[in-house]
Amino acid sequence: MARSGERKLKKIECDEVLDQLSEYIDEETRAELCDAIREHLARCQDCQIKVDTVKKTIVLYQKNAVIELPVRVSAKLSAALAREYGNDPGRSD
């Protein structure tokens, strides 16, 4: 039972959080649902990671940020692309 002045929040599951994610991030969701989502995120690490990832992706996209890869990662990516697509720029498979 909720104490006076406290609202009892409806428990929501992961699929409901993911269904409402864009509205939650855009802060367009009803206050009651936002509260329920925040409560769910406080106890569900998997959903928290997904929400954080989406938020970070949006921030990077909005800032049109250029992300420099570490040299080692860049070299591995270049090697993988060369293996996949070959070294010949004129090649047309």
N, C-alpha and C positions, 0 to 999 in steps of 0.2 A: 504494500500500500504506500502511495506517495505521501510524503509529509506535506503539511500546508505550505503553499508557495512553490512546491515542486510539481513539475509535470511528469506524468508517467510516459516514457517514450516507448513507441512501438518498436520491438526488436525487428531488425531487417537482416536478410541474408545476403551473401556475396553477390548472387545474381541480381538482386534488386539494386545494390550499390552500383554495379557495373551498368545496369540499364539506365540509371539516373545520373551517371558520371558527368556527362557534358553539362547538364543543367546545374549540377552541384558545383562544378568548377567555374561555370559562368555566373554563379550566384543568382540564378533565376528560379531556383527551387523554393517551394514554401518553407518557411522557417521550421516547421515541425519535421519535415523530411530531412532538412539539413542537419538538424539536431540528431536525428536517428542515424544518419550517415556518419556524422562525427563520432557518435557513440560506437557504431560498428567498427570504424577505423581504429578506434582506441584499443579494440580487443582483437582485431584481425590484421596480422602483419602482411599477409598476402595482398589484401585489398589496399592497404596503406602503400605498399610498394607500387602497385598498379597506378594508384592515384598520383603518387609522387612522380612517377615516370611520365604520365600524361601531362601533368603540370609543367615539368621541366621541358618536355617536347614543345609545348605551346610557347613557353617563354623563349626558347631558342628560335622557334619559327618566327615569332613576333619580332624578335630583335635582328632577324636575318644574320645571326651570328656565324662567323667563320670559326670553325673548330680545327685547330691544328692537331694532326695526329702525331704521336711520338714517332721518331725516326724508325724505330724497330717495327712498329705497327704498320707504318706507311710502306716500308720495304716488303713486309709479308703480304700486304694487300696487293702491291704491284706485282710481286712474284706470282701470287694466286691468279691475278687477272691475266698475266702473260701466259701462264699454263692453260688457263681456260680458253683464251681467245687467240693465243699464238702471238709471236713477236712481230709478224709481218703486218704493218698497218694497212697494206693494200689487199690483204687476204679477205676473201668473201665466201665463207662457208655457208 
